[in-house]
Each structure stands twice: as C-alpha cells, then as structure tokens.
C-alpha cells in the first residue's frame, strides 16, 4: 500500500514538473516569483507569477490580467475549493480580473503556453475581498496566508489589496 502511494506521488510530481517546465520555458522573458502555502498535512499549493512594476504594467479594468504578458500559474497537490467550485490536483492558470471596487479571480484549465484567455475554460471563479491600502506597492506582490486547511491568496498591486480563500478538501 505504501509503495503504491509512493509511486502515485512520484508520478504526480513528475507530471507537475513537466507542466511547470513547459510553463517556465514559455515565460522565460520575464523573471518570475513563487508564493507557496503548506497545508497542515504537508501538501503544497504554489502560485508562479511575474512581479511586474506598477509603472510598467497597468491593470485592465474588468478584463483578465496577465502580469508581464503571462498568466499566473497555480500548482496544487491537494483538491481545493474556491467560491464553491472544486479544483482538482494539478496545474492551472489564474487570472485576476481587476474592478473599480472589487476584483475577481478566475482559475482556468488551459495551461498551454501562449494561449489566449478563454472564459469557457474557467474551472472556478470567485469575487475577491478587495480593499485600498495607504502605502502603495511599487510592484505586484503575491503571497499566501495559511490557517488550517485554508490558504488565502493575497494580491497587492498599487493601492489595491485583494484576497481569495482556497480551501483544501
């Protein structure tokens, strides 16, 4: 039983590495950063993104945003929920959709390098809790806050701070 679980874990990590390598090679023109969250049982959730400057990359109001011309990438070792939708173990693209008063977060199944956003490929979509901060961020900052089975994604850009909860199943 242990060997079978170990083999499945190794195969999953190899597949995840292949997807991650494909995404990384497609986005080599921009330096990238990673934010991660470790769940209580040791499983990981990662977001890979381009930490663009607020001076060089403006957010499109009401449209999916690809910082530095590339979507953020979500890798999860645990099934998650976001806004009532289930996200299986795997790799996905995520698109923040900035709005005047609130942001939305879309999790998309299409991870093909260079492909355009297609709303029909959305697996989950949720309104983000959004607030204005007094000290603006000079560049995109992405982080996680972890509490139990929940990883709260935090996106800071300019004077906007937006939050979305991913909960492990």
C-alpha positions in Angstrom: 0.0 0.0 0.0 2.8 2.4 0.9 4.7 1.6 -2.3 1.6 2.3 -4.4 1.0 5.7 -2.7 4.7 6.5 -3.2 4.6 5.6 -6.9 1.5 7.7 -7.4 3.1 10.6 -5.6 6.3 10.3 -7.7 4.2 10.2 -10.9 2.2 13.2 -9.8 5.4 15.2 -9.1 6.9 14.2 -12.4 3.8 15.3 -14.3 3.7 18.5 -12.3 7.4 19.1 -13.0 6.8 18.6 -16.8 3.9 21.1 -16.8 5.9 23.6 -14.7 8.9 23.3 -17.0 6.7 23.9 -20.1 5.2 27.0 -18.4 8.6 28.2 -17.3 10.2 27.9 -20.7 7.3 29.7 -22.3 7.7 32.6 -19.9 11.5 33.0 -19.9 11.4 36.6 -21.0 10.2 37.7 -17.5 11.8 36.9 -14.2 9.3 35.0 -12.0 8.5 34.6 -8.4 6.7 31.9 -6.4 4.4 32.1 -3.5 3.6 28.9 -1.6 1.3 27.6 1.1 1.9 24.3 3.0 -1.3 22.7 4.3 -1.4 21.0 7.7 -0.9 17.6 6.1 2.2 18.8 4.2 0.6 19.1 0.8 1.6 22.3 -1.1 -0.1 25.0 -3.1 2.1 27.3 -5.3 1.5 30.3 -7.4 4.1 31.4 -10.0 3.9 35.0 -11.3 5.8 37.8 -12.9 6.5 40.6 -10.3 5.9 43.5 -12.6 6.3 47.1 -11.7 3.2 49.3 -11.3 4.9 51.9 -13.5 5.3 49.4 -16.5 2.2 47.2 -16.3 -1.2 48.7 -15.9 -4.2 46.5 -14.8 -7.1 46.3 -17.3 -10.3 47.3 -15.5 -12.9 44.5 -15.8 -10.7 42.3 -18.0 -8.4 39.3 -17.1 -4.9 40.5 -16.2 -1.7 38.8 -17.3 1.1 40.4 -15.4 4.1 40.9 -17.8 2.0 39.3 -20.6 1.8 35.9 -18.9 -0.9 34.5 -16.6 -0.2 33.4 -13.1 0.1 29.7 -12.7 -1.4 27.6 -9.8 0.0 24.2 -8.8 -1.8 22.2 -6.2 -1.0 18.9 -4.5 -4.5 18.9 -2.9 -8.0 19.2 -4.2 -9.2 22.8 -3.4 -12.4 24.7 -3.4 -12.7 28.4 -4.5 -16.0 30.1 -4.5 -18.0 26.9 -4.2 -16.1 25.2 -7.1 -13.7 22.3 -6.8 -10.2 22.5 -8.2 -8.6 19.0 -8.6 -4.9 18.3 -8.0 -2.9 19.7 -10.9 -1.7 22.8 -12.7 -3.9 25.8 -13.8 -3.6 29.3 -14.9 -5.2 32.0 -12.8 -6.4 35.4 -13.9 -7.1 38.3 -11.5 -9.8 40.5 -13.0 -9.5 43.9 -11.5 -12.5 46.1 -11.0 -13.1 49.5 -9.5 -14.5 48.3 -6.2 -13.6 44.6 -6.2 -11.5 42.1 -8.1 -12.5 38.6 -9.3 -10.2 35.6 -9.5 -10.6 33.0 -12.4 -9.0 29.6 -12.3 -8.6 28.3 -15.8 -7.9 24.8 -17.1 -5.9 25.9 -20.1 -2.1 25.9 -19.3 -0.9 25.8 -23.0 1.9 28.4 -23.4 0.9 31.5 -25.3 -2.8 30.7 -25.4 -5.4 33.5 -25.0 -7.7 33.6 -22.1 -11.0 31.7 -22.7 -13.7 32.1 -20.1 -15.2 28.8 -21.2 -12.1 27.1 -19.8 -12.7 28.5 -16.3 -12.9 25.9 -13.6 -13.6 28.3 -10.7 -14.4 31.9 -10.3 -14.8 33.9 -7.1 -15.1 37.5 -6.1 -12.1 38.6 -4.1 -12.3 40.7 -0.9 -10.7 44.0 -2.0 -9.5 47.0 0.0 -7.4 50.1 -0.6 -4.1 50.4 1.3 -2.4 53.6 2.3 1.1 52.5 1.3 1.0 51.5 -2.4 3.1 48.6 -3.6 5.7 49.5 -6.2 5.4 46.1 -7.9 3.0 43.1 -7.9 3.2 41.2 -4.7 1.6 37.8 -4.3 1.6 35.8 -1.0 -0.4 33.2 0.9 -1.6 33.3 4.5 -2.2 29.8 5.9 -4.7 28.8 8.5 -5.6 25.1 8.9 -7.0 23.8 5.6 -7.2 27.3 4.1 -4.6 29.2 2.0 -5.7 32.8 1.5 -4.2 34.2 -1.7 -3.2 37.8 -1.3 -2.5 40.1 -4.3 -1.1 43.6 -3.7 -0.8 46.0 -6.6 -0.6 49.7 -6.3 -3.1 50.7 -3.7 -5.2 47.6 -4.1 -5.1 44.6 -1.8 -7.3 41.6 -2.9 -7.8 38.3 -1.1 -9.3 34.9 -2.1 -9.6 31.7 0.0 -8.5 28.4 -1.3 -9.7 25.6 1.0 -8.3 22.1 0.9 -10.7 19.2 0.6 
